[in-house]
Amino acid sequence: MTKPPSKTGQKIEQAFEKALDPFASALKRATRTPGAATEAVEPPAAGKPGLKISPLAVPFPTIPPIGGVEIATARAGFYKHERDDLVVFRFARGTSCAGVFTRHKIGSAPVDWCKKHLAGADGGKDVRALVVNAGCANAFTGKAGADAARRTASEVAKRFGCRQRDVMLASTGVIGVVLDDKKIAARLQEVEQGLDADAWAKAGAGIMTTDTFPKGSYAEAEIEGYKVRIAGIAKGSGMIAPDMATMLAFIVTDADIHPNVLQALLGLHVRTTFNSVTVDGDTSTNDTALLFATGTSGAPRIGRVGDRRLKSFSAALDKVMLDLAHQLVRDGEGATKFVKVTVDGAASPASARKLAKSIADSPLVKTAIAGEDANWGRVVMAVGKTEEPVDRDRLAIRFGAHQAAIDGAPSPTYDEAKMSAYMKKSEIDITVDVGSGRASATVWTCDLTKGYIEINGDYRS
């Protein structure tokens, strides 16, 4: 879900998508950010004591300072144990902002705050700060939660010399607990003194909950000969089946882009990145993805949707978003397998997506993968239960390069030994052709292990 829907916003996004159509399919195939540094940053402890770092973890990249943004972290005390749980970004004057948010019917107070102010007159045209806390979702908290969010924005606005509406908010943690905003206010002097342009790794760690490693991504692009930078962090490990974005994701660029164009870009790429991953099929009350453009790179301002000068930038943004989305799956609670599910031959893109998500969300499919069992019968089950158009007699299933079923029956070349060997890999590809059309979709997921139960059975302690 983007900002509160409007006909103008829908037209902008449709125009942008049409303008970028020649290379949109190439963007969807992107998997990692080329040129991103792979030098490992010393990993902090997992977001919660006792959690082992995911075997699928990737190093936090080296992210250089991005012009126009400073970051600070602090311990506000939302967790009992020693850790930073407050992250604040301060942006240069004139920073543009766009956001997409959960479609969950019980959105959090921070989600309501951001949606309201990004949708207002001149919304997103001069955003000066972002405040993120971990450990308290401030969701399902009524007027008390809304008041706490407002007071937080007010205190930060006073500190940074801006309006309340220019402060974005995000929270993650336990649902049903009102945010103690005094804990944030008490740390603002420390935060202001600690603002640093080179604090991306600390920020990635500060927003973790049951995450076992911080998630970051970086890319560079070009706008009319000027180099522009894009950096982002995200958090999420469980309650991941985004219906807009991810649990929390924050992306900053030094490009100079109008909020309406940022919104179109974010809406275009969210479908095949954050909205195409799932860990457990549950959508969070707090899903938020915010994109900021500080305009400090020297590149010319882009104010028109579909401007061809955005081609390189759009591709780089897509790669950062997909990289972050993949890291969410790699840190899925208890995950040991990274799984790519592709559905081909569907009647429509929407049908392909529904079929792929049915496979990716199926507990039976996911537990079979955890047990390294190529039980393709469970894939057949997940396909058939959707009631989407499927030609049973043309149905085909592959695990990697190994054919399990073809033309609606077990493959005559099926080799149990080779299939079993393939299932021991840490990354698994499942491809299904449903024989009903030409559309396709890809969704990424992870396996379902006992670790998921242990983490969530002990979540609030």
Secondary structure, DSSP 8 states (H G I E B T S, - for coil): --SS--HHHHHHHHHHHHHTHHHHHHHHT--S-TT-----------SSTT----TT----------TTEEEEEE--SSSSSS---EEEEEE-TT-EEEEEE---SS--HHHHHHHHHHHSTTTTSS--EEEEEEEE---S-HHHHHHHHHHHHHHHHHHHTS-GGGEEEEEEEETT----HHHHHTTHHHHHHH-BSS-HHHHHHHT-SS-SS-EEEEEEEEETTEEEEEEEEEE-SSS---SSS-SEEEEEE-S-B-HHHHHHHHHHHHTTTGGGB-SSS---S--EEEEEE---S----B-STT-GGGHHHHHHHHHHHHHHHHHHHHT-TT---EEEEEEEEESSHHHHHHHHHHHHH-HHHHHHHHTT---HHHHHHHHHTT-----GGG-EEEETTEEEEETTEE-TT--HHHHHHHTTSSEEEEEEE-SS-SEEEEEEEE---HHHHHHHHTTT-
